[in-house]
C-alpha cells in the first residue's frame, strides 16, 4: 500500500529570515531544524520514484559520455500495445455478416466485364462500440381485462422465455464478475445502477452471491482435487481483513491472510484462493492431502519465507525459490553499489533471456532443461563464484546492503537454481504474485470481508474467475453456464471445468 505523503506548510518569508540571520551569527537549533525539514521535503518531492526493476532503469548506462548526456533525447514513440486493437481482439463481440447489395460470388465483374467476382478470405471489418448498463432490467406490463358483469379479471400470459426468477443467471454472473473479478464493491455497484435507473441494493447483491455459491461448490472441490495432481505448484499469501473471524488454532496467531495457489499440469493452470488464519504453506498442505499417492513429488515455487513451505508428513516437494526475489535484493541496493549490482543483474538478465528464447521456440520441459544446462548453467556458475569471492577476498562487507543481498543468494542457491536440475522448474513466482492482485484489489476497495462465510464465497468466485483468465476462457460465459446447470454439475463436476464446459453446456441445452 502506498504511504501518504507528509504535508508541510512552508512560509517563504520565514525561510528568508532564517537565511538572513545566518549572516550575523550561528543559527539556532529551531532554525536549523526548520531548514533541514524544508530541504528534505523538497528532495522527497523532486525525487523520481522507480516504477520498474529493469536493469536499464535501475542503473545508469554503462558507457555514457558527457556529450551524449547533454544531447537532447529523441521523442520516444508510443509503447507497443497502446494503439488500436484489431478486430480479432474483440473475441466477445457479436459478428454480423454484411453481404454485398448488388453482387454475389460468381457474378460478372461490373468493371471489366470479362472476369467473375469471388469472395475474399478476409472481409473488411468495421467496429462499432456502444455503451450499456452492466445490469439491464425489463418491466413486462401484462394487460388485464375485467368483466363488468361478473368482475372476473383476465390477465395476459407471461412472454415465453422470461424465466421464473426475478434475477436471471446472467445478472448473477455479472455481479460476481464485477465484485470478485474487477474488485468493484457492492455499494459502488448499487450507486452505479441507481444512477442508471435500475436500483439494486448491496444487500440484495450479497444474497444473490451467497445463494449462487452453494450449487457450484462441487466445481470448486473438483478444482482443488485436480490442482493437487499438478506437476508445478506456485504459492504465496497477502494480508487480509475479516471482521468476524473465529480461530480454530491456539498458537496465539493474530494475522489473517489470503493465500494464492497456482497449479500447473499439462498446460492447464488452476488458481485457488484461501482466506483465513492459515499461511500459504498450510493451505498448500491441505491441497496436497488430495494428491494421488502414486504421483511423483511436485515442484513447489515460492519465496524463501518458511511459512510458504508445507509441513505435511508423508508429502515431499521439490522446493524452488523465486529468482526474482533474489534479484530484487540486489535492485534495492543498486544505487549504492552500481558496478557490483550491474554484474549480478546482467547475469540474471542473460538467464531470463535464455528462458524467453526457450518459450519462443516451444521447447518441451526436458528440452528446456537441456537448453538451460547448456546456456544458463555456465552463467550461474560464474555468478556463484563471483558471489563467494566477494566475501572470500573481502571485497564486500557482509553487514552492508550488498553483503546481505549476496548472503540471501548464497543461502538459497540450491533452491534458486532448481531449474538447472529439474525439468519444468520455473524461474520465479511471478504468476502467484500476479494472482494475489485480485485479493489486494478487493482489500483496497472493499476494505474487508465481514465474516468467514463472505470470505469463502469470495475465494470461490475469485478461484473460478482467475482460472478462466489463466486458460483464456470467458469467465462471464463460464459462470453463467454453471449457474444454469446446477443439477448436471453436481453429478459430474469434472465435466464442468473451464476447459470442457462448453461441450456439456451445449449437450444439456
N, C-alpha and C positions, 0 to 999 in steps of 0.2 A: 504494500500500500504506500501511496505517496505521502511524504511528510509535508505538513503545511509550512509554507514559507513564513518566517517570522516577520512581523510588522515593525517598522522603525520610523518614527516621526523625526525628520531632520529639520532643524532650524538653521538655515544658511547664515543668518546674521550672527547666531550664537557661535557657529564654527569660525566665522571671520574674526570674532572677538578673541577666541582661543588662540588662533594663529597669530594675531597681532600681539597678544600678551606674551608669546614666546620670544619676541624681540627684546623684552625688558628683563626677563628672568626665567628660571625653570618653571615648567608647567606644574600645576597642582595634580594630585592623584586623580581627582574627579575629571579634570580637563583631559588628562592623558587617556583615561578610560573612554571618554566620550569620543575622542578622535579614533581610537582603536576600534570601537564598536561600529562607528560610521564606515571606516575603511573596510572592515571585514564584511559588513553588509553589502557594500558596493562590489567587492570582489565576488561575493557569492552570487550576485545578480548578473554580473558580467560573464562569469564562467559558463561555458557551454557544456551542458551535460551530455555525456555519451549515450546514445541510444542504440548502439550496435557494438558487438565484440569482435568485429572483423579486424584482422591484423593491420590493414591499411588505415583503419580508424583509430586503433589503439596506439600505434607508433607512427612517428614521423617517417617520411620516405627515406629509404636507405641512402640514396645518392641524390642530394639536393644541393644545388649551387645558389649563391646569393642572387645571380641574375634570374634564375628560374623562380626564386621566391618573390622577386619584385615584379616579374612579368604577370600581367593580368590573366586570370584563368578563363578559358573559353566557356561560353554559356553551355551548360550541360543540357542535353535533350531529356525529354520526359522519360522516366524509368519504364522499363518493359512491364506490360500488364496494366498500364494506366490509360490506355486508349480505348477505342471502340471494341465491343465484343462482337465476334462473328455470329451469324445466325445459328451455327452449330452449337454455340454455348448455351442457347436457350432451350435446354432439354425439356423443361416443363411447359413450354409454350404450346398453345393449340396451333396446329398446322392446317392451313386452308389451301387447297389446290385451286388455282385460278386458271381456267383454260382460255385459250385464245378465242376471241369473239368471232373471227372470220375463218381461221384456218384450223385444220386438223391434220395429224400425221398422214402423209401420202398425197396431200393436195399439191397441185402445180404451184410453182413459185410465182407470186404475183409480180415480181420484178423482171426476171429474165425470161419467164415463160417457157424455159427449157427443162429445168430440173424440178425435183419434187422436195417438199419440206419434210423433215423428220425431227422427232423430239430429241432435244439435247439431254445429256445425262444430268447436268447441273442446271436447275432452274434459276432464274433471277429471284432474289429474295428481297422482301420488303418487311421491315419490322415496325410494328406499332404497339406501344405500351400504354395501357390505361390504368388508372388508379381505381381501387375498390377497397371497401372496408374488410378487415380481417374476418369479421363475422357479419353475415347478412341475414336479416330477418324478413320473413314474408308473412303478411297478415291475410288470411283467407276469410273473406266475408261471404258466408253461405246464406243465400236468400231464404227467408222464412215466410210462408204463406199461412194465413189464418182464416178459417171458415167463419163467416158472420152469423151462421145459424147454430152449428154445434160447437163452435170455438176450438175445433181441432187445429193444431199447428203442424204444418208440413215444412220440413227443413231439407234443403238441398244436400245431397250426399257429398262427403269429402272427396276432393280430387284424388285420382288414382296415383299411387306412388309417393304420397306425402309422408307416410310413416306414422307410427303410433306415438312416439315420444315428441316432446317439445324441442329437444336438442338433438339434432342429427349427429351421427358419429363423426362427420367431417368437422363439425363445430368443436367437438370434444378434442379431436386430434389437433386442431389449430390452436386451441388454448394450451394444450400440452407442449406444442412446439414453441409457442411464444414464451411460455413461462420457463420451461426446462431446457429448451434448445437455444433461445436467444437471451435468456436472463431478464425478461420483462415481468415485473411483479404484478400480482393480481390487481392491486389498486390502480396501477398505471393502465392496465388493460381496461379496467372499469371506466376510468376517465376518458380514454380514447373512444370507447363505444358509446358513452353518454354524449360526447361531442358530436358523434355521427347519428344521433337519434335512435340508438339501439341499446338501451340500458341493460347492463349485465353486472350484477353485484359481485364483489370479490368473494363473498361467502358462497355464492352460487357456483362460482368457478371452482373453488376448492372442493365443494361437494361433488361436482362432476369428475374432478381428478381422482378423488378418493374412490368413487364408485367405479371409475374406469380401470383403476389399477387392479382390482380384485380378479376380474376374469382373465387378465393377461399375465398373472403371476406365474402360471406354468411355463410361459415362454422365457421369463427371467430365470427360472430354475434350470431350464434346459440350456440357456446361455452359459450359466455358471458351470454346468456339467461339461459342456463342450469346451469351455475355456480351460478347465482343469486338465484337459488332454493336450494342450498346446505344447509346442516344442520350445518356444521362447516366451518368457513371462516378464513384462515390464511392470514395475510398481513404484508408487511414491504417494505422499499424502500432503495435505494442506490443512490449516486450522479451519474450524467451522464453529458456528454458534447454534446451540439447541437450547431453548429457554427451559423446557421441562424435560430433563434427562435423568432417568432412574438408572444408576450404575449397578452393574452386577458383579463388579470386582471389588476387592478390598485392599488394593495396594496403594491407596491414597492418591491415585492419579486424578488430576483435575482437568486435563485437556480434553477437547473434543475435536475430532478430525474427520475429514472426508478422504478416504483412500481411493486411489485410482489404479486399476489393474488392466493392462492390455495384454491379451493372449494372442499369439500368432501361430497359426498352424496351416500349412498347405495354401498359403496365400490369403487366407481369411483372417480377419482381425476382429477380436471381440473386446469391447470396452465394458468394464464393470466399475460401479461406484458403490462404496460402502461408507456410511456416516455413523459415527458413534465414538465411544471412548477407545476403541482398539486402534493400534498403529497399523501401518501398511503391511508389515511383516506378519502380524497376527491375522489380518484379513486374507493375505495370500495363503497362510497355512490352512485356514478354513476352506479355501477353494481347493487346495491340493489334496485335502482329505477325500475328494471325489475322483481323484486320478486313478486310472486303471493300474493295477499292481504290475502288469507285465511291461509297461512302458519304461523307457529309459529316463534318467533324471533330466528334467528340463533345464534350460539355461535361464537364469534369473538375472535381469539387468536392473540395477538400482544405483543410487549414490551410496557413499560409504557409511551412512548412518547405520548403526547396529539395529535400530528399530525397524528397518526395512527388510531384514532377513527373517525368514520363517523359522520359528523354533518348534519343530514338529518331529517327534520321534518316528523313525522309520521312513521319513521322506527326505531325500537328498536332492540338492540343486547344484548346478554348476554356476557358481557366483561370478558375475561380471559387474564391474563398476563403470560408472559413466565417465568416458574420456572428456566430455565437455565440462564436467565439474572440475576435473583436474586442470583443464586448460583455463577455466575461469579463475582458479587460484593464481595463475600467472598473470592473467589480464589485470587483476586488481592491483598488482604492484608494478605494472609495466612503466608507469610514469617515473618511478624511482630507479628502475634497473632496465633501461631501454635495450641495451645491447644483449644482455643475458636473456631477457624475455623474448627478444626477436628470434634468437636461435630456437628456443622452445616452440614458439608459436609457428614459425615456418616449418619446423619438423612435423608438428601435428597437422599443419595445413597440407603437407605433402601426403600424409596418411589419408586425410579426408578426400583429397583429390583422387587417390587410388580407389577409394571406396565408391566415389561417384562414378568413376570410369567402369567399375565392375557392374554397377547398376545399369549404366547406359548400354553395356554390352549384353545384359540379360544373363549373367553367369549364374549357374546353379550354386547352392551353398558350398558344395565341395569344390567347384571351380573357383569360387570367390576365395575360399580358404587358401588354395594353392596360389592364387594371384597375390594375395596379401603376404603370404610367406615368401614369395619371390621379390616383391617390391617394397612392402611396408616393413618387413622384419629387419632388413639392414638399417632402415631409418630409425626404428625404435631401439635397436641395439646401440647405435651411435648415441642416441639421446640418453639412454640409460647410463652409458659410460660417462657421458658429459655430466649428468646429474651427480653421479658418485664422485667424480673428480672435483666438483665444486666444494665438497666437504673434505675429501682426502687431501687436496692441495691447499686447503684453507683459503679458497678464493671467495667463499661466501660465508657470512656469519650465520650459524644455524638459527639464531633467535631473530634474525632480520625477517622482513616480509618475504623476500625471495627465498630465504632459507626455509621458512615454514611452507612455502609453496613447493619447494623441492622435496621436503620431507613428506608431504602429502603424496606426491607422485611416487616416491620410492617405497613408501609404506604400503601402498595399494597396487604396486606394479603388476603382480601376477593377475589380479582381477581386472586391471585396466587393459591388459594385453591378451585377454582370453580369445579375442577374435583371431589371434595368430595360431591358436591351437584347436579350436572347436569350430566345426562348420556351422554357419548360421548365427554365430555370436555377433550381436550388434556392437557398434562403436559407442553409442551413447544412449541416454534415457530420455531423449527429447520428445518422443511420442507420448510418454506418460506425463511429462510436464505440460505438453500442449492440451492433453485431455483434461487436466485439472483446471484449465482456464474456465471451463464451464462452471465448475463449483465455485471458483473465485469470483466469477461474474455474478453468480447468484448471491454470494455473500456480500458483494459490493452493492447490489441493487436492492435485494430483499432483506439484507442485514442478518437474517437468521431463519431457522426452522422453529416453529413453535413447539412441536412435540416430535418424538421419535417416529410416530406414525407419519407425520409430514415429511420427515427426512427419508423414510423408507419409500414413500411414493415418489419423492424427488429422485432418489437413487435409481428407481426402476425406470422412470421415463428418460433420465439422462443416459442410462446404460443403453436403452433401445435406440435413442436418437443418435448418440455418438457412434454406436456400432454401425448404424446405417451410413453415417458420414464416412467412416473408415472404409466401407465397402462400396462406396459410390452408389448408394440406394437412396431414393427419395423418402425421407422419414415421414412426411405427411401421408403419402400413399400407404406406407407400411403400417403406421398406427391406425389409419382408417380401416385397412384390411383386417387387422387384429380385432378391432372393436366390433366389426360387423360379423365376425365368425367366432364367437366365444366358445360355442359347443365343439366345433371342429378342432380348435387348437388345444382344448382341454384333453381331447382323446389322444392326439399325437402332436405334441408341441414341437418335436424335431422337424416336422414338415412345415413349420411356420417361422423359420429363420429368415433373416433379411435376404439371404441369397437364394431361397427357393419358394418364398411365399406366393409369388405371382402365379405359379402353376396351380397351387392348391386353391388360391382365391378364385381363379377362373373356373376351376372344376366345381367349386361349391356354389358359384353364382347361378 
